[in-house]
């Protein structure tokens, strides 16, 4: 089984941590905690950002350094685009849950101003975040970005996190698969069948794809659904991580 671990710790860099809350807590507004001190103001050329195209929408990819700057100055609202169980397990402090691609019922983002700065994130590192950001841009939000390096980079740098797994070592499972090269650029989604956890990747030009699954509460016999453009398969975790998945 291909797996690795990274340590999720409730450490801070220039900001205090707010106590953890579950996905049912409506107190989060997307902003980080009130900082003990904030970075000095600086200019950021967001027009220079790389973009990620989703269904014809170009999503700007904001680098971690800039997102942390906005976060510590409370100048960006953070949106977690993963599943509810993943959000409950580990999330950026203050982030709201708004699942990719189109959010959830009573979505907290619905009450935000169209010109608020919004940063979506996931772990993959930005496939799900890109989907949610593209949907928000389509809906008229004018200042939307996806975190380029993803949640794992945020965690590894010790920035504020909350959640039931925020002080534990999380296992990352490596999955490799193959689809028809004719489907290059289309999505591959892997989800758990018993909990609300999923990750997304894209088929490469040669038909290959890779995903890193930051799923919790699994064992070797846990069932996963692999939904590729040309096939859907149900596999155990052991099967999915031990060989290249194909039709």
Phi and psi restraints in degrees (value plus and minus 20) as a CYANA .aco file:
   2 UNK   PHI    -107.6   -67.6
   2 UNK   PSI      95.7   135.7
   3 UNK   PHI    -173.8  -133.8
   3 UNK   PSI     138.4   178.4
   4 UNK   PHI    -166.7  -126.7
   4 UNK   PSI     156.2   196.2
   5 UNK   PHI    -154.0  -114.0
   5 UNK   PSI     128.1   168.1
   6 UNK   PHI    -154.8  -114.8
   6 UNK   PSI     132.4   172.4
   7 UNK   PHI    -114.4   -74.4
   7 UNK   PSI     101.9   141.9
   8 UNK   PHI    -115.1   -75.1
   8 UNK   PSI      92.9   132.9
   9 UNK   PHI    -144.0  -104.0
   9 UNK   PSI     124.3   164.3
  10 UNK   PHI    -102.3   -62.3
  10 UNK   PSI      33.8    73.8
  11 UNK   PHI    -111.7   -71.7
  11 UNK   PSI     148.2   188.2
  12 UNK   PHI    -152.2  -112.2
  12 UNK   PSI     137.9   177.9
  13 UNK   PHI    -151.7  -111.7
  13 UNK   PSI      76.5   116.5
  14 UNK   PHI      58.0    98.0
  14 UNK   PSI      -4.4    35.6
  15 UNK   PHI    -174.4  -134.4
  15 UNK   PSI     133.6   173.6
  16 UNK   PHI    -108.6   -68.6
  16 UNK   PSI     140.5   180.5
  17 UNK   PHI    -120.3   -80.3
  17 UNK   PSI     115.4   155.4
  18 UNK   PHI    -105.6   -65.6
  18 UNK   PSI     125.5   165.5
  19 UNK   PHI     -76.9   -36.9
  19 UNK   PSI     128.4   168.4
  20 UNK   PHI     -82.3   -42.3
  20 UNK   PSI     130.9   170.9
  21 UNK   PHI    -161.5  -121.5
  21 UNK   PSI     137.8   177.8
  22 UNK   PHI    -109.5   -69.5
  22 UNK   PSI     152.8   192.8
  23 UNK   PHI     -84.0   -44.0
  23 UNK   PSI     -34.8     5.2
  24 UNK   PHI    -110.2   -70.2
  24 UNK   PSI     -22.9    17.1
  25 UNK   PHI    -105.2   -65.2
  25 UNK   PSI     100.4   140.4
  26 UNK   PHI    -111.7   -71.7
  26 UNK   PSI      -9.8    30.2
  27 UNK   PHI     -96.0   -56.0
  27 UNK   PSI     -44.5    -4.5
  28 UNK   PHI     -86.8   -46.8
  28 UNK   PSI     120.3   160.3
  29 UNK   PHI    -142.5  -102.5
  29 UNK   PSI     -10.0    30.0
  30 UNK   PHI      73.7   113.7
  30 UNK   PSI     -38.3     1.7
  31 UNK   PHI    -108.5   -68.5
  31 UNK   PSI     131.1   171.1
  32 UNK   PHI     -93.3   -53.3
  32 UNK   PSI     154.6   194.6
  33 UNK   PHI     -88.3   -48.3
  33 UNK   PSI     139.9   179.9
  34 UNK   PHI     -79.9   -39.9
  34 UNK   PSI     100.7   140.7
  35 UNK   PHI     -98.0   -58.0
  35 UNK   PSI     131.2   171.2
  36 UNK   PHI     -87.3   -47.3
  36 UNK   PSI     -56.2   -16.2
  37 UNK   PHI    -170.0  -130.0
  37 UNK   PSI     136.5   176.5
  38 UNK   PHI    -144.3  -104.3
  38 UNK   PSI     134.3   174.3
  39 UNK   PHI     -82.9   -42.9
  39 UNK   PSI     131.3   171.3
  40 UNK   PHI     -84.9   -44.9
  40 UNK   PSI     127.0   167.0
  41 UNK   PHI     -82.4   -42.4
  41 UNK   PSI     117.7   157.7
  42 UNK   PHI    -166.4  -126.4
  42 UNK   PSI     140.9   180.9
  43 UNK   PHI    -109.6   -69.6
  43 UNK   PSI     126.5   166.5
  44 UNK   PHI    -149.8  -109.8
  44 UNK   PSI     105.6   145.6
  45 UNK   PHI    -109.4   -69.4
  45 UNK   PSI      66.8   106.8
  46 UNK   PHI     -89.9   -49.9
  46 UNK   PSI     -38.8     1.2
  47 UNK   PHI     -87.1   -47.1
  47 UNK   PSI     -38.2     1.8
  48 UNK   PHI    -107.1   -67.1
  48 UNK   PSI     -23.4    16.6
  49 UNK   PHI     -86.4   -46.4
  49 UNK   PSI     125.6   165.6
  50 UNK   PHI     -84.2   -44.2
  50 UNK   PSI     137.6   177.6
  51 UNK   PHI    -145.1  -105.1
  51 UNK   PSI     138.0   178.0
  52 UNK   PHI    -144.0  -104.0
  52 UNK   PSI      97.2   137.2
  53 UNK   PHI    -107.0   -67.0
  53 UNK   PSI     104.2   144.2
  54 UNK   PHI    -147.0  -107.0
  54 UNK   PSI      93.7   133.7
  55 UNK   PHI      30.1    70.1
  55 UNK   PSI      21.6    61.6
  56 UNK   PHI      64.3   104.3
  56 UNK   PSI     -19.7    20.3
  57 UNK   PHI    -124.5   -84.5
  57 UNK   PSI     106.5   146.5
  58 UNK   PHI    -109.1   -69.1
  58 UNK   PSI      94.2   134.2
  59 UNK   PHI    -117.6   -77.6
  59 UNK   PSI     102.0   142.0
  60 UNK   PHI     -88.3   -48.3
  60 UNK   PSI     116.6   156.6
  61 UNK   PHI    -121.4   -81.4
  61 UNK   PSI      88.0   128.0
  62 UNK   PHI    -106.0   -66.0
  62 UNK   PSI     107.0   147.0
  63 UNK   PHI     -89.0   -49.0
  63 UNK   PSI     134.5   174.5
  64 UNK   PHI     -72.5   -32.5
  64 UNK   PSI     -63.6   -23.6
  65 UNK   PHI     -76.4   -36.4
  65 UNK   PSI     -63.3   -23.3
  66 UNK   PHI     -93.3   -53.3
  66 UNK   PSI     -58.7   -18.7
  67 UNK   PHI     -83.7   -43.7
  67 UNK   PSI     -62.3   -22.3
  68 UNK   PHI     -81.2   -41.2
  68 UNK   PSI     -61.4   -21.4
  69 UNK   PHI     -78.4   -38.4
  69 UNK   PSI     -69.5   -29.5
  70 UNK   PHI     -82.7   -42.7
  70 UNK   PSI     -62.5   -22.5
  71 UNK   PHI     -81.5   -41.5
  71 UNK   PSI     -66.1   -26.1
  72 UNK   PHI     -91.6   -51.6
  72 UNK   PSI     -39.6     0.4
  73 UNK   PHI    -118.2   -78.2
  73 UNK   PSI     -15.1    24.9
  74 UNK   PHI      33.0    73.0
  74 UNK   PSI      27.3    67.3
  75 UNK   PHI    -134.1   -94.1
  75 UNK   PSI     -10.5    29.5
  76 UNK   PHI    -167.4  -127.4
  76 UNK   PSI     123.2   163.2
  77 UNK   PHI    -117.0   -77.0
  77 UNK   PSI     110.9   150.9
  78 UNK   PHI    -115.9   -75.9
  78 UNK   PSI     113.5   153.5
  79 UNK   PHI    -144.8  -104.8
  79 UNK   PSI     101.1   141.1
  80 UNK   PHI    -108.8   -68.8
  80 UNK   PSI      98.5   138.5
  81 UNK   PHI    -117.4   -77.4
  81 UNK   PSI     -10.7    29.3
  82 UNK   PHI    -109.8   -69.8
  82 UNK   PSI    -184.8  -144.8
  83 UNK   PHI     -98.1   -58.1
  83 UNK   PSI     143.8   183.8
  84 UNK   PHI     -82.8   -42.8
  84 UNK   PSI     -60.9   -20.9
  85 UNK   PHI     -86.0   -46.0
  85 UNK   PSI     -57.5   -17.5
  86 UNK   PHI     -85.5   -45.5
  86 UNK   PSI     -60.7   -20.7
  87 UNK   PHI     -81.4   -41.4
  87 UNK   PSI     -64.8   -24.8
  88 UNK   PHI     -83.8   -43.8
  88 UNK   PSI     -56.1   -16.1
  89 UNK   PHI     -91.4   -51.4
  89 UNK   PSI     -63.8   -23.8
  90 UNK   PHI    -181.2  -141.2
  90 UNK   PSI     107.2   147.2
  91 UNK   PHI    -173.2  -133.2
  91 UNK   PSI     140.7   180.7
  92 UNK   PHI     -86.7   -46.7
  92 UNK   PSI     113.9   153.9
  93 UNK   PHI     -76.5   -36.5
  93 UNK   PSI     106.4   146.4
  94 UNK   PHI      72.6   112.6
  94 UNK   PSI     -33.4     6.6
  95 UNK   PHI     -87.4   -47.4
  95 UNK   PSI     130.4   170.4
  96 UNK   PHI    -120.9   -80.9
  96 UNK   PSI     139.2   179.2
  97 UNK   PHI    -113.8   -73.8
  97 UNK   PSI     102.3   142.3
  98 UNK   PHI    -171.0  -131.0
  98 UNK   PSI      68.6   108.6
  99 UNK   PHI     -81.5   -41.5
  99 UNK   PSI     122.0   162.0
 100 UNK   PHI     -90.8   -50.8
 100 UNK   PSI     127.0   167.0
 101 UNK   PHI    -112.0   -72.0
 101 UNK   PSI     -42.7    -2.7
 102 UNK   PHI    -138.3   -98.3
 102 UNK   PSI      -4.1    35.9
 103 UNK   PHI      63.2   103.2
 103 UNK   PSI    -184.9  -144.9
 104 UNK   PHI    -150.4  -110.4
 104 UNK   PSI     150.5   190.5
 105 UNK   PHI     -84.5   -44.5
 105 UNK   PSI     124.1   164.1
 106 UNK   PHI      33.8    73.8
 106 UNK   PSI      23.5    63.5
 107 UNK   PHI     -84.2   -44.2
 107 UNK   PSI     110.3   150.3
 108 UNK   PHI     -81.3   -41.3
 108 UNK   PSI     -48.7    -8.7
 109 UNK   PHI     -86.1   -46.1
 109 UNK   PSI     -44.3    -4.3
 110 UNK   PHI     -79.0   -39.0
 110 UNK   PSI     -45.7    -5.7
 111 UNK   PHI    -112.3   -72.3
 111 UNK   PSI     -20.0    20.0
 112 UNK   PHI    -107.4   -67.4
 112 UNK   PSI     134.6   174.6
 113 UNK   PHI     -90.5   -50.5
 113 UNK   PSI     128.2   168.2
 114 UNK   PHI     -85.4   -45.4
 114 UNK   PSI     -40.0     0.0
 115 UNK   PHI    -121.6   -81.6
 115 UNK   PSI     -14.0    26.0
 116 UNK   PHI     -83.3   -43.3
 116 UNK   PSI     122.7   162.7
 117 UNK   PHI     -97.9   -57.9
 117 UNK   PSI     105.4   145.4
 118 UNK   PHI    -143.5  -103.5
 118 UNK   PSI     113.9   153.9
 119 UNK   PHI    -142.3  -102.3
 119 UNK   PSI      97.8   137.8
 120 UNK   PHI    -111.5   -71.5
 120 UNK   PSI     134.3   174.3
 121 UNK   PHI    -169.9  -129.9
 121 UNK   PSI     138.1   178.1
 122 UNK   PHI    -169.4  -129.4
 122 UNK   PSI    -178.0  -138.0
 123 UNK   PHI    -134.5   -94.5
 123 UNK   PSI     -28.1    11.9
 124 UNK   PHI    -108.1   -68.1
 124 UNK   PSI      -9.8    30.2
 125 UNK   PHI    -106.3   -66.3
 125 UNK   PSI     -36.1     3.9
 126 UNK   PHI    -165.9  -125.9
 126 UNK   PSI       1.8    41.8
 127 UNK   PHI     -89.1   -49.1
 127 UNK   PSI     -73.4   -33.4
 128 UNK   PHI     -86.3   -46.3
 128 UNK   PSI     -61.2   -21.2
 129 UNK   PHI     -80.1   -40.1
 129 UNK   PSI     -59.7   -19.7
 130 UNK   PHI     -84.8   -44.8
 130 UNK   PSI     -60.1   -20.1
 131 UNK   PHI     -79.7   -39.7
 131 UNK   PSI     -67.9   -27.9
 132 UNK   PHI     -86.9   -46.9
 132 UNK   PSI     -60.8   -20.8
 133 UNK   PHI     -82.7   -42.7
 133 UNK   PSI     -62.4   -22.4
 134 UNK   PHI     -81.7   -41.7
 134 UNK   PSI     -60.4   -20.4
 135 UNK   PHI     -83.6   -43.6
 135 UNK   PSI     -60.8   -20.8
 136 UNK   PHI     -87.1   -47.1
 136 UNK   PSI     -61.2   -21.2
 137 UNK   PHI     -81.4   -41.4
 137 UNK   PSI     -63.3   -23.3
 138 UNK   PHI     -80.2   -40.2
 138 UNK   PSI     -52.7   -12.7
 139 UNK   PHI    -101.1   -61.1
 139 UNK   PSI     -22.1    17.9
 140 UNK   PHI      86.9   126.9
 140 UNK   PSI     -19.2    20.8
 141 UNK   PHI     -92.8   -52.8
 141 UNK   PSI     113.5   153.5
 142 UNK   PHI    -121.8   -81.8
 142 UNK   PSI     -27.1    12.9
 143 UNK   PHI    -160.4  -120.4
 143 UNK   PSI      41.6    81.6
 144 UNK   PHI    -135.1   -95.1
 144 UNK   PSI     117.4   157.4
 145 UNK   PHI    -157.6  -117.6
 145 UNK   PSI     138.6   178.6
 146 UNK   PHI    -131.0   -91.0
 146 UNK   PSI     119.7   159.7
 147 UNK   PHI     -88.0   -48.0
 147 UNK   PSI      95.7   135.7
 148 UNK   PHI     -80.8   -40.8
 148 UNK   PSI     -70.3   -30.3
 149 UNK   PHI    -103.6   -63.6
 149 UNK   PSI     -32.7     7.3
 150 UNK   PHI      64.3   104.3
 150 UNK   PSI     156.0   196.0
 151 UNK   PHI     -83.4   -43.4
 151 UNK   PSI     -56.2   -16.2
 152 UNK   PHI     -80.3   -40.3
 152 UNK   PSI     -60.5   -20.5
 153 UNK   PHI     -83.5   -43.5
 153 UNK   PSI     -59.9   -19.9
 154 UNK   PHI     -79.7   -39.7
 154 UNK   PSI     -67.3   -27.3
 155 UNK   PHI     -84.1   -44.1
 155 UNK   PSI     -66.3   -26.3
 156 UNK   PHI     -83.2   -43.2
 156 UNK   PSI     -46.7    -6.7
 157 UNK   PHI    -106.6   -66.6
 157 UNK   PSI     -22.0    18.0
 158 UNK   PHI      61.1   101.1
 158 UNK   PSI       1.8    41.8
 159 UNK   PHI    -100.1   -60.1
 159 UNK   PSI     142.4   182.4
 160 UNK   PHI     -81.9   -41.9
 160 UNK   PSI     111.6   151.6
 161 UNK   PHI    -155.7  -115.7
 161 UNK   PSI     134.9   174.9
 162 UNK   PHI    -149.8  -109.8
 162 UNK   PSI     151.6   191.6
 163 UNK   PHI     107.5   147.5
 163 UNK   PSI     147.9   187.9
 164 UNK   PHI     -85.9   -45.9
 164 UNK   PSI     -44.0    -4.0
 165 UNK   PHI    -129.0   -89.0
 165 UNK   PSI      -2.0    38.0
 166 UNK   PHI     -88.8   -48.8
 166 UNK   PSI     -35.8     4.2
 167 UNK   PHI    -138.1   -98.1
 167 UNK   PSI      -0.1    39.9
 168 UNK   PHI    -136.2   -96.2
 168 UNK   PSI     142.1   182.1
 169 UNK   PHI    -103.9   -63.9
 169 UNK   PSI      98.8   138.8
 170 UNK   PHI    -117.6   -77.6
 170 UNK   PSI     115.5   155.5
 171 UNK   PHI    -106.0   -66.0
 171 UNK   PSI     117.1   157.1
 172 UNK   PHI    -133.5   -93.5
 172 UNK   PSI     102.8   142.8
 173 UNK   PHI    -119.3   -79.3
 173 UNK   PSI     112.2   152.2
 174 UNK   PHI    -116.2   -76.2
 174 UNK   PSI     106.2   146.2
 175 UNK   PHI    -143.2  -103.2
 175 UNK   PSI     114.9   154.9
 176 UNK   PHI    -145.1  -105.1
 176 UNK   PSI     122.6   162.6
 177 UNK   PHI    -170.9  -130.9
 177 UNK   PSI     155.7   195.7
 178 UNK   PHI    -160.7  -120.7
 178 UNK   PSI     116.2   156.2
 179 UNK   PHI    -145.2  -105.2
 179 UNK   PSI     159.4   199.4
 180 UNK   PHI     -91.6   -51.6
 180 UNK   PSI     111.5   151.5
 181 UNK   PHI     -75.6   -35.6
 181 UNK   PSI     -40.7    -0.7
 182 UNK   PHI     -82.0   -42.0
 182 UNK   PSI     -39.1     0.9
 183 UNK   PHI    -118.1   -78.1
 183 UNK   PSI      -2.2    37.8
 184 UNK   PHI     -72.8   -32.8
 184 UNK   PSI     112.9   152.9
 185 UNK   PHI      70.1   110.1
 185 UNK   PSI     -29.7    10.3
 186 UNK   PHI    -108.6   -68.6
 186 UNK   PSI     145.7   185.7
 187 UNK   PHI    -106.5   -66.5
 187 UNK   PSI     127.4   167.4
 188 UNK   PHI    -143.7  -103.7
 188 UNK   PSI     107.1   147.1
 189 UNK   PHI    -140.7  -100.7
 189 UNK   PSI     115.2   155.2
 190 UNK   PHI    -139.2   -99.2
 190 UNK   PSI     109.8   149.8
 191 UNK   PHI    -154.9  -114.9
 191 UNK   PSI     135.6   175.6
 192 UNK   PHI    -100.1   -60.1
 192 UNK   PSI     130.2   170.2
 193 UNK   PHI    -112.1   -72.1
 193 UNK   PSI     -36.6     3.4
 194 UNK   PHI    -129.5   -89.5
 194 UNK   PSI     -34.2     5.8
 195 UNK   PHI    -155.7  -115.7
 195 UNK   PSI     151.2   191.2
 196 UNK   PHI    -116.2   -76.2
 196 UNK   PSI      56.3    96.3
 197 UNK   PHI    -155.0  -115.0
 197 UNK   PSI     115.6   155.6
 198 UNK   PHI    -174.0  -134.0
 198 UNK   PSI     136.9   176.9
 199 UNK   PHI    -157.5  -117.5
 199 UNK   PSI     137.6   177.6
 200 UNK   PHI    -151.5  -111.5
 200 UNK   PSI     124.5   164.5
 201 UNK   PHI    -164.4  -124.4
 201 UNK   PSI     159.2   199.2
 202 UNK   PHI    -142.2  -102.2
 202 UNK   PSI     127.6   167.6
 203 UNK   PHI     -93.3   -53.3
 203 UNK   PSI     111.1   151.1
 204 UNK   PHI     -99.1   -59.1
 204 UNK   PSI     154.8   194.8
 205 UNK   PHI     -80.9   -40.9
 205 UNK   PSI     -48.3    -8.3
 206 UNK   PHI    -112.5   -72.5
 206 UNK   PSI     -15.2    24.8
 207 UNK   PHI      71.8   111.8
 207 UNK   PSI     -27.5    12.5
 208 UNK   PHI    -103.5   -63.5
 208 UNK   PSI     138.3   178.3
 209 UNK   PHI    -169.0  -129.0
 209 UNK   PSI     134.6   174.6
 210 UNK   PHI    -156.5  -116.5
 210 UNK   PSI     123.4   163.4
 211 UNK   PHI    -156.1  -116.1
 211 UNK   PSI     126.2   166.2
 212 UNK   PHI    -130.0   -90.0
 212 UNK   PSI      95.6   135.6
 213 UNK   PHI    -115.2   -75.2
 213 UNK   PSI      89.6   129.6
 214 UNK   PHI    -114.9   -74.9
 214 UNK   PSI      47.3    87.3
 215 UNK   PHI    -122.0   -82.0
 215 UNK   PSI     128.7   168.7
 216 UNK   PHI    -137.9   -97.9
 216 UNK   PSI     140.9   180.9
 217 UNK   PHI      51.5    91.5
 217 UNK   PSI       5.0    45.0
 218 UNK   PHI    -126.9   -86.9
 218 UNK   PSI     137.8   177.8
 219 UNK   PHI    -150.5  -110.5
 219 UNK   PSI    -198.3  -158.3
 220 UNK   PHI     -81.4   -41.4
 220 UNK   PSI     -46.5    -6.5
 221 UNK   PHI    -114.5   -74.5
 221 UNK   PSI     -19.2    20.8
 222 UNK   PHI     -81.5   -41.5
 222 UNK   PSI     118.9   158.9
 223 UNK   PHI    -111.3   -71.3
 223 UNK   PSI     115.8   155.8
 224 UNK   PHI    -142.1  -102.1
 224 UNK   PSI     128.2   168.2
 225 UNK   PHI    -128.4   -88.4
 225 UNK   PSI     105.1   145.1
 226 UNK   PHI    -124.3   -84.3
 226 UNK   PSI      95.0   135.0
 227 UNK   PHI    -132.9   -92.9
 227 UNK   PSI      76.1   116.1
 228 UNK   PHI    -119.4   -79.4
 228 UNK   PSI     146.3   186.3
 229 UNK   PHI     -78.9   -38.9
 229 UNK   PSI     -51.5   -11.5
 230 UNK   PHI    -134.0   -94.0
 230 UNK   PSI     -13.2    26.8
 231 UNK   PHI    -186.9  -146.9
 231 UNK   PSI     137.8   177.8
 232 UNK   PHI    -149.0  -109.0
 232 UNK   PSI     108.8   148.8
 233 UNK   PHI    -150.8  -110.8
 233 UNK   PSI     127.8   167.8
 234 UNK   PHI    -130.0   -90.0
 234 UNK   PSI      99.4   139.4
 235 UNK   PHI    -153.0  -113.0
 235 UNK   PSI     134.4   174.4
 236 UNK   PHI     -95.0   -55.0
 236 UNK   PSI     141.7   181.7
 237 UNK   PHI     -77.9   -37.9
 237 UNK   PSI     -61.6   -21.6
 238 UNK   PHI     -79.6   -39.6
 238 UNK   PSI     -64.9   -24.9
 239 UNK   PHI     -85.9   -45.9
 239 UNK   PSI     -61.2   -21.2
 240 UNK   PHI     -88.4   -48.4
 240 UNK   PSI     -48.2    -8.2
 241 UNK   PHI    -123.4   -83.4
 241 UNK   PSI     -18.2    21.8
 242 UNK   PHI    -125.6   -85.6
 242 UNK   PSI     -33.9     6.1
 243 UNK   PHI    -171.4  -131.4
 243 UNK   PSI     148.1   188.1
 244 UNK   PHI     -96.2   -56.2
 244 UNK   PSI     105.1   145.1
 245 UNK   PHI     -98.4   -58.4
 245 UNK   PSI     115.6   155.6
 246 UNK   PHI    -166.9  -126.9
 246 UNK   PSI     154.3   194.3
